[in-house]
Amino acid sequence: MVAALEALRSRYSFTLEVVDVDDDAALEQRYGHLVPVLLGNGQEICHYHLDPVALDAYFANIL
């Protein structure tokens, strides 16, 4: 998912923070089976694979 997001960096201006869910018990409990998960401002955008439609919808709502 990180590589797919990096390819979209020129389309959208964003900062990417990679967090290891296994290092935080609360995150592991919440997202452990959904990893990788993409969040934006605390909102789940997609999980397992990058969903370009969901990402477009997210940016359309914040821009």
Secondary structure in CASP SS format (residue, H / E / C, confidence):
PFRMAT SS
TARGET T0000
AUTHOR 0000-0000-0000
METHOD secondary structure of the structure
MODEL  1
M C 1.00
V H 1.00
A H 1.00
A H 1.00
L H 1.00
E H 1.00
A H 1.00
L C 1.00
R C 1.00
S C 1.00
R C 1.00
Y C 1.00
S C 1.00
F C 1.00
T C 1.00
L C 1.00
E C 1.00
V C 1.00
V C 1.00
D C 1.00
V H 1.00
D H 1.00
D H 1.00
D C 1.00
A H 1.00
A H 1.00
L H 1.00
E H 1.00
Q H 1.00
R H 1.00
Y H 1.00
G H 1.00
H H 1.00
L H 1.00
V C 1.00
P C 1.00
V E 1.00
L E 1.00
L E 1.00
G E 1.00
N C 1.00
G C 1.00
Q E 1.00
E E 1.00
I E 1.00
C E 1.00
H E 1.00
Y C 1.00
H C 1.00
L C 1.00
D C 1.00
P H 1.00
V H 1.00
A H 1.00
L H 1.00
D H 1.00
A H 1.00
Y H 1.00
F H 1.00
A H 1.00
N H 1.00
I H 1.00
L C 1.00
END
